[in-house]
C-alpha cells in the first residue's frame, strides 16, 4: 500500500544515499522501497543541469544579447537616416 513520505524524511533519505550509503540499507531503515528511492533520484537529476551546460548556456545568452544590441543599434541608425515616413509625405 502506498504511504506518502514526509518531504523532510525524503530529503534525509536522498542525502544519505548521495553521501554513499547503500540504497538497500537506507530503504530498509526508512521502510521505503528501493524503487521509490531510485525514482526520486532520477526525478531530481532530470531537473538539474551540469555546470558545463550552465556555462555554455550563459555564454550563448551573452552572445545573443550582444547580437540583439548590435541589430537594435543598426535599426535605430537606419531609421534616423531615412526619417519617419509618416511625417514626411511624398
C-alpha positions, -999 to +999 in steps of 0.1 A: +000+000+000+012+035-009+021+057+020+032+093+014+067+102+027+072+134+046+094+158+025+119+162+053+123+124+055+126+122+017+153+148+018+171+130+046+169+097+026+183+113-006+211+130+014+222+096+029+221+079-005+241+107-021+267+106+007+274+070-002+251+048+019+236+018+001+201+023-013+190-011+001+202-002+036+186+032+036+153+018+021+152-009+048+160+017+075+131+040+065+107+014+053+107+027+017+111+006-014+144+008-033+125+016-065+110+046-048+144+060-039+157+054-074+127+072-088+133+102-065+170+102-076+161+102-113+135+129-110+158+151-090+186+145-117+162+154-145+156+188-130+192+198-129+219+206-155+256+203-153+279+232-146+293+228-180+259+231-196+250+260-174+282+279-185+275+271-222+240+285-219+252+315-201+278+323-228+252+317-256+228+340-238+255+368-236+263+364-273+227+366-283+222+397-261+252+413-279+238+404-313+204+419-303+221+451-291+240+455-324+209+449-345+189+473-324+215+500-328+217+494-366+179+496-369+177+528-350+206+543-370+188+534-403+155+548-390+172+581-383+188+583-417+156+576-435+134+597-413+099+587-403+078+582-435+046+590-416+058+626-410+075+630-445+047+627-470+058+622-506 
